[in-house]
């Protein structure tokens, strides 16, 4: 393969990556709101003592809802976003459902 053939491929890949990063940054508020819904839904669906399973369920829903962003977003960043959504949700509920603290390992503690 010649370098002239690689340039359009590399340019296309770079444009796709730039678009995904741009979307992730500009859609952060919408994603944060959606994550609060997804975390609450996972809690209702799966109940307590299932932190890793709930995190996986929320991630699977996220991949379906935001596939382009999920393709470029590291899981560690996603997990941090989920922790933030949990904190916000806990604040919104006024601490009624204790135990929603970050475990430091990406577990959902709902």
C-alpha positions as CSV (number, residue, x, y, z in Angstrom):
1,X,0.0,0.0,0.0
2,X,1.4,3.4,-1.0
3,X,1.5,6.4,1.3
4,X,-0.9,8.2,-1.0
5,X,-3.5,5.5,-0.3
6,X,-3.0,5.7,3.4
7,X,-3.5,9.5,3.7
8,X,-7.3,9.4,3.1
9,X,-7.7,6.5,5.5
10,X,-5.7,8.3,8.3
11,X,-7.6,11.5,7.6
12,X,-10.9,9.8,7.8
13,X,-10.0,8.0,11.1
14,X,-8.7,11.3,12.6
15,X,-11.9,13.1,11.6
16,X,-14.1,10.3,13.1
17,X,-12.1,10.4,16.4
18,X,-12.3,14.2,16.5
19,X,-16.0,14.1,16.0
20,X,-16.5,11.5,18.8
21,X,-14.4,13.6,21.2
22,X,-16.3,16.7,20.2
23,X,-19.6,15.0,20.8
24,X,-18.4,13.6,24.2
25,X,-17.4,17.1,25.3
26,X,-20.5,18.9,24.0
27,X,-23.0,16.2,25.1
28,X,-21.5,15.9,28.6
29,X,-24.5,17.6,30.3
30,X,-27.0,15.5,28.4
31,X,-25.0,12.3,29.2
32,X,-24.8,13.3,32.9
33,X,-28.6,13.6,33.0
34,X,-29.1,10.3,31.2
35,X,-26.7,8.6,33.5
36,X,-28.7,9.6,36.6
37,X,-31.7,7.9,34.9
38,X,-29.7,4.8,34.0
39,X,-28.3,4.4,37.5
40,X,-31.7,4.7,39.1
41,X,-33.1,2.3,36.6
42,X,-30.3,-0.3,37.2
43,X,-30.9,0.0,41.0
44,X,-34.7,-0.6,40.6
45,X,-34.1,-3.5,38.2
46,X,-31.2,-5.2,40.0
47,X,-31.5,-4.2,43.7
48,X,-28.7,-4.0,46.2
49,X,-25.4,-5.9,46.5
50,X,-24.9,-6.0,42.8
51,X,-22.5,-3.1,42.1
52,X,-20.4,-4.6,39.3
53,X,-23.5,-6.0,37.6
54,X,-25.3,-2.6,37.8
55,X,-22.2,-0.9,36.4
56,X,-22.1,-3.3,33.5
57,X,-25.9,-2.9,32.9
58,X,-25.5,0.9,32.8
59,X,-22.5,0.6,30.5
60,X,-24.5,-1.7,28.1
61,X,-27.3,0.9,28.1
62,X,-24.8,3.7,27.5
63,X,-23.3,1.8,24.5
64,X,-26.7,1.4,23.0
65,X,-27.7,5.1,23.6
66,X,-24.3,6.7,22.7
67,X,-22.4,4.2,20.5
68,X,-20.0,6.7,18.9
69,X,-19.0,8.1,22.3
70,X,-18.8,4.7,23.9
71,X,-16.3,3.6,21.1
72,X,-13.8,6.2,22.1
73,X,-14.5,6.8,25.8
74,X,-12.2,4.8,28.2
75,X,-14.2,2.6,30.6
76,X,-12.4,4.3,33.5
77,X,-13.7,7.7,32.5
78,X,-17.2,6.2,32.1
79,X,-17.0,4.7,35.5
80,X,-16.0,8.1,37.0
81,X,-19.0,9.7,35.2
82,X,-21.2,7.0,36.8
83,X,-19.7,7.8,40.3
84,X,-20.5,11.5,39.7
85,X,-24.1,10.5,38.7
86,X,-24.4,8.5,41.9
87,X,-23.3,11.4,44.0
88,X,-25.6,13.8,42.3
89,X,-28.5,11.3,42.6
90,X,-27.7,10.8,46.3
91,X,-27.7,14.6,46.8
92,X,-31.0,14.9,45.0
93,X,-32.5,12.2,47.2
94,X,-31.2,14.0,50.3
95,X,-29.2,11.1,51.5
96,X,-32.3,9.0,52.0
97,X,-30.6,5.9,50.6
98,X,-27.3,5.8,52.4
99,X,-24.4,3.8,51.0
100,X,-24.0,5.6,47.7
101,X,-20.4,6.3,48.1
102,X,-17.6,5.7,45.6
103,X,-15.7,2.5,46.4
104,X,-12.8,3.6,44.3
105,X,-13.0,0.5,42.0
106,X,-15.9,1.5,39.8
107,X,-18.6,-0.4,41.7
108,X,-22.1,1.0,41.8
109,X,-23.3,1.2,45.3
110,X,-27.0,2.0,45.1
